[in-house]
């Protein structure tokens, strides 16, 4: 006898019915139910999911400082489409061919979705990112970026807070390559007719970029250089304040400049200080602890004024990092043992509970950590 196929309902146990009634009904329901259930519970197709990475092509390359140590790169989308919108103060993550990830401020026109522009100063003794941009990237090359993201937004008086714009003054302070996030802010403030002024400082006129673009603003921009006027103090950077008209001050430049302004303006109520730094912030309130790299068994000490990232790089120079300020996530690793002291603003509570930590800013709440390296 040929066995019945699996889809055939068997007879009832008593032999009274050729097909068992209960099984026949259950089979019919299943044939209708399973396709519906499969549609409802099917896992989404992950191919093509936006991971935040965008492929761009370099369409222009220009030296924008007289000493030729600053190069501006202009990108367009590799597929010819519009680029995501951005606002003044935004930056992108540049995923370099070497695997390095570096953040660079967008310094073009936010209204132009056909291109992005960044500017990079050559730093011979840096982490290698700027040298790679200067020496390995050319017009026509494609590379990947992530973003834009904005950690330095321009908050315009009278636009976001409802107050009279005439009651506020915008003051911009840029040091050297710190001009990059400031440039689109100037254009935006000028386009909207705001009362603003700027102090732009650097080692020399040969070293500071975009002087030709700033010329269109006339005496709104004051250029001062160390070789002509000496190192500026806080009063030189801020300019005259009448004490009556509140000032929103936006600063980007080297750490000593920012620290000088922060100290000078501490306790003042007539100046709002907004700033972005291009280098790691100092470790404040740190305590010494040790860290063990689980995969090698190597243990090293993290000094009270040293970052966990710096200590890890002594043992493993290949440890990835980028912003060194706790917002990009490149340096995240997992803690296997110990109590992390989180100082970032990126990780979620679930990620922290899972043991993740950003080594560039976070530390240990006890005396020892073991990490998955």
C-alpha positions, 0 to 999 in steps of 0.5 A: 500500500502506498502511504498517504502524503503528509498533508492528507488528514488520517482517518478517525481512530474508530474507522468511522470517518475516512478523515478525522473531523477534528484534524481536518478542521485543525488542518484547514485553520492552520493552512489559513493561519500560518501564512498570516502569522508568517507575514506578521512575524517575519523579520524585516529585511536588513539589506539596505537599512540605513546605517548612517554611512554615506559614500561621497566623491571628492569634487574639489581640493583647494589650499586655503591658507597662504602657508599651504598647510590647510586644505579644503575638500568639497564632497558631492554624493557619489550617486549624484543625489542631494546630501542630508541637510545640516545647520551651522556648527555641524560636523561629519565623521570622515571614514578614511581609507586607513580605517581611521575615523576623524571629525571635521566641521562643515564649513560650506553653505548649509543651504547647498545640498549638492556639496559638503566642504571641510578644511583640514590643517596638516599636523605632522605630529598628530594621530595621522588623520590630517596627513592622510587627508593631505597626502592620500586624498585627491579629486575623484576619490570616493570615501565614506562619511557619517553624519552630519551631527551638531555638537555646536549649534548656533542659537540665534536670539529672537529666533528660538527664544522669542526675544527682540533680536536687537537686544542681543549681540553675537560675538565670534572668536576663532583661533586658526583652524577653529574658523571652520564651524564659525564660517557658516555661522557668520553667513547665517547671522549676516543673512538674517541681519543680526548685529555681530562681530568677530575676532580671528586670531592665529600665529600669522596671516600666512597660517590662518585659512579663509582670509579671502572669504572673510574679506567680504565682511569688512570691519565686522571681522578683526584679524590679529596675529601673534607675530604682529600683536603678540599673544592675545589676552581675554580682553583682546579676544572678547573685545569691548563689552558695554555691560548692558547689552547681553552678548552670545559669544561663540568660540572655537580654537585651541584649548588654552584659548577656550580655557582663558575665556572660560576663566575670564567669563566665570560668573558674568551674567552678560555673556553667554559662552558657547564653545567647541574644542578640537582636542580632548578636554582635561581630566577633572576630578580623576583618581588613579586606577588600574586596567587589565586587558583581558585578552593579553593579561596586561595590566597598566595604571591609569593616572589621575589626570590621564584618560583610560584611552591613553593608558590603553594605547600604551599597551595596544597602540591600535585601539581605535579612537576619534573625537576623544570627547565622548560623543562619537563612540569610536572608542567604545569597548566592553567592561568585563569586571569592575565599576565604570564611571561614565562621563559620556553623553552618548551611551544609553542606560541599556548599553551601560548596563551591558558593560559598554564604556567610552574610554576617551572620557569615562573612568573607573568608580573603584580601583580596577577595571578589566576590559575586553581587549 
